[in-house]
Amino acid sequence: MERNSSDDNLVKKTHKKVAGAALLQLSVTTALHRALFEEWADTGYAALRMDRIAKRAGVGKAALYRRWKSKRELVYEAVNATALTITSIPDTGSFEDDVHAITRAFAIVLRHSLVRRILPDLHAERARSDELAELIERVTRDRRAQAIVLIERAIERGELSEETDQQLALDLLIAPLYWSIIVQRRIATKKEIDRIANVVTASILYISQ
C-alpha cells in the first residue's frame, strides 16, 4: 500500500512522528476505525456512508477505498480488531478475584458512550438482515474462546467442578452486566458492579455443584 497525500495530511494534523510507510498507514487506519465508530454511533449501521467516514477522519476517500471496498469490509475489520483486544482476561490466581476483575473491565467498556450506542444497533441489524451475522458469530466465538480460559483455570485449581457447564458459565459471566448497562441503560456504580460480580461468582459456583 503506497503512501498518499491524504495520509500525510492526517499525520501532520495529529502530530504523530512515524518512520516509514507502514507506521504511517497504521495511523490512518486507526483514525478511520475511530471515525467509523463515531459515525456508526451517530447514524446507525444502515445509514453509514463511506464518504462521511473519510471526512470525519480527515482523509480523502481514496485512503478509505484503498483499504476497504465497502462499509461491510470496514466494519468487519474494525470490529474484529477492537473486540478481541478491548479487554484482557485476568489471571489473579483466584476464581472470585478473576470474576471481579473481568466484570470491572467489561463495565468500563460497556459504559463507553460509543459502545452503549453501537452494540444495540449491531444486534438490531442482525435481526433485520444477515449482513453482519457472520461478524457477530465470529466475534462471539473468538471472544468466548478467550474467556473460557478463566473457567478452565478455576477447574484446574479445584474451585469449580470438572462437570461445570462451561458455556452456561460464560453466559453468566457477561449477561447480568450487559443487561444492566446496555439494555436497561444504567450507569452502574462501583458498588453495583461489585455486587454483580458477587452474584455472577455465586451463580457459577452453584451450577458447578
C-alpha angles and dihedrals in degrees: 000000000000128000115257137190093252090057090049092051092052093051090051091050093051093042092228119160111220135175115213136348096288095063091042091054091048092055091053093045090051091050091050092050089052091048090050093054093046092049092045091052090051100043110017125241096282092059097045113129125192094219091055091050091051092048092050090050091050096239136111122262089250091067089053099045091045087067104033132019096206143014088254091060091047093049093048093053096041096047092045092049093048103038096055096049104032094095131018125223108249125227108194096152092249129082093216092049091046090054092049092048096049092043091054091047092049091048092056090052096044093048091056109114094232094048092048090057101037102047096060090047091049092057092041089055089052089056091050099046145350094246093107098026095102091048094052092046093048096047092045092050095046094044092050089049088058095046096046087075089071091057094043092052091052089052091050090051090050094244091117130035121254086236092061112134095239096190092052089047089056090050090053091047095067109013101083093048093045091049093050099046106028103029101031092033093225122157097224117216123222089258092052092047091052090048090053089049090052091050092048092049092049092046094052091045088052095054088046093062 
